[in-house]
Amino acid sequence: MTDRILVVLIALGCSLAVAVPGVVLLRLRRGWSVTVHVCVLIAVTVLAMAAGVVGTALAMFISPHDLSVLLTVVAVAGAVSLVAALWQGRRLAAASMWSAEARRRERQLEASRRELVAWVSHDLRSPLAGLRAMAEALEDGVVADPGTVGEYHRRIRTETDRMAGLVDDLFELSRINAGALRLSLSAVPLGDLVSDAVASAEPLATAKRVRLIAAAGDWPVVRASEPELSRVLANLLRNAIRHTPPDGTVSVSGGRDGADGWFAVTDACGGIPEADLPRVFDVAFRGETARTPRPAGGGGGGLGLAIVRGLVEAHAGKVAVSNVDTGCRFLVRLPA
């Protein structure tokens, strides 16, 4: 009984001599990856067991033959444990990174939803108040001269069109975020699509005295859904025209780059602050501090570029923005 107690004490002391420094090392190196932590923990465990065996052998409780056998078993078991720890550690590290990314993405989406509710509430409340005031003025006969009545009717129609556009954008964005968007992919000639989009945006550009140019070239054929890709182009053109000053130029160019087809919309907005570039495609981001959109160019709900990103990514494509000499360049890449 005394020998057994002595063996326990020797094994405990030798094991603690290895385990304690190992635990301290792990606590000091919290910045290590999950894989490294798991491997070090397994190594400390195996070495602590080996230290207990060696200490017991040195106290003459284990014969040299038995010591050789035990150390062989410990070495083999330790090697297997380290391989398993490395494999499982990588899996845990990947799961941990995925979970952290999912939590970060969830917080980001929640913040975007709150911001979207704030923007939309304001964008709907302000024009509704104006519409109600003008409707009451017309109903009560406060305004009677034909010129003012015509102006009120025009403003009511303008605000109604803007709210209808905002509701359409919200519906499209909800379809994208909910994964309910179903694309009917086909071969789409990008040149024809650009020509139609430029023709549709020409009245808005003319009203703002902005030159709209589509570069001539070898436009590729891309695999896309024509209605959704048309909306991408329309949103980018409206955004470019809205932020380009009078007598400025908005140009559309495109081509093929390896296995991808691409097109770019370049405006003359003067550039975007570098700090704001990563937020350009965020929901409700307008690049200006005022909540109410500027009347020039129709104003937007801050959803157009978010819809662009969602539709392009649904096509397995990529969209990016960069500053150029005259303003900004929005580049879209799609599978050719």
C-alpha positions, 0 to 999 in steps of 0.5 A: 500500500505504501509503494502504491501511494509512492507511485501515485505521488511520483507520477503526479509530481512528474506529470504536473511538472509537464502539465502546469507549464503547458497550461500556462503556455496555452493561457499566455498564447491565446492568440494561437489558432484553434488547431494549434491549441488542440495540438499543444493540449494533446502534446502536453497530455501525452508528455505528462503521461510519459513523464509520469512513466519515466519518473516511476521507472527511475524510482525502480517501480518499473523494469527496463523492459516494461519501461521500453514497452510503455514508452513505445505504447505512449509514443504510438498513442501520442502520434495517433492523438496528434494526427487526430487533434490536427484533423479535428482541430482544423475542422473546429477552427473552420467551424469556429470561423464560420460561426464567427462570420455568421454572427458578424454577418447576422449583426451586420444584417440586423444593423442594415435592417434597422437602418433600412426601416429608419430610411424607408419610414422617413422616405414614406412619411415625408411625401405622404404628408405632402400628398395629404396636404396638397389633396386637402388643399384641392379638396377644400378649394384653398387653391383654385387658379388653374396654374396652382392646381396643375402644379399640385397635380404634377407634384402629386404624380411625381411623389406617387411615382417616387413612392411606387419606385421605392416600393418596387425596390423594397420588393426586389430587395426582399426577394433577393435577401429571402433567396426567392429570386429565380433566374431564367438564364440564357445567352444575352447579347450585352451590346443590345442590352446596353443600347436599350438601357441607354435609350431608356435613360436618355430622357433623364440624362437630357433633363439633367443636361448630362451626356450619355455615351455607350462606347462602340466595341466588341460587346460579349454575349453573357449568360444571364437573365435579361430582365434582372440584368436590364435592371442592373444597368438601369440602376447603375445609369440612374445612379450615375446620372443622378450624381453627375453635374450638368454638362458632365458625361456618363459613359458605358463600356464593356468587353471580354476578359478571359472567361468573363464578360464585363461592362462598366458605367463611369460617371463624373461625380468627382469621386467617393471618399475612400472611407465610403467605398466599402459601403457604397452597396450597403442598403440605404447608403446614399453618400450624403448626410441628408435623409431626404433625397435631392429632387434633382434626378429624382432622388433614390431610396438608397436601395438601387446599388444594394439591388445591383449587388444582389442581382449580380451575385445571383448571376455568379458575377461580381460588382466593384466600384473605384474612383477614376479621374472624373468620378466613379467607375462601377464594374460588373463581371459576368460569366461569358 
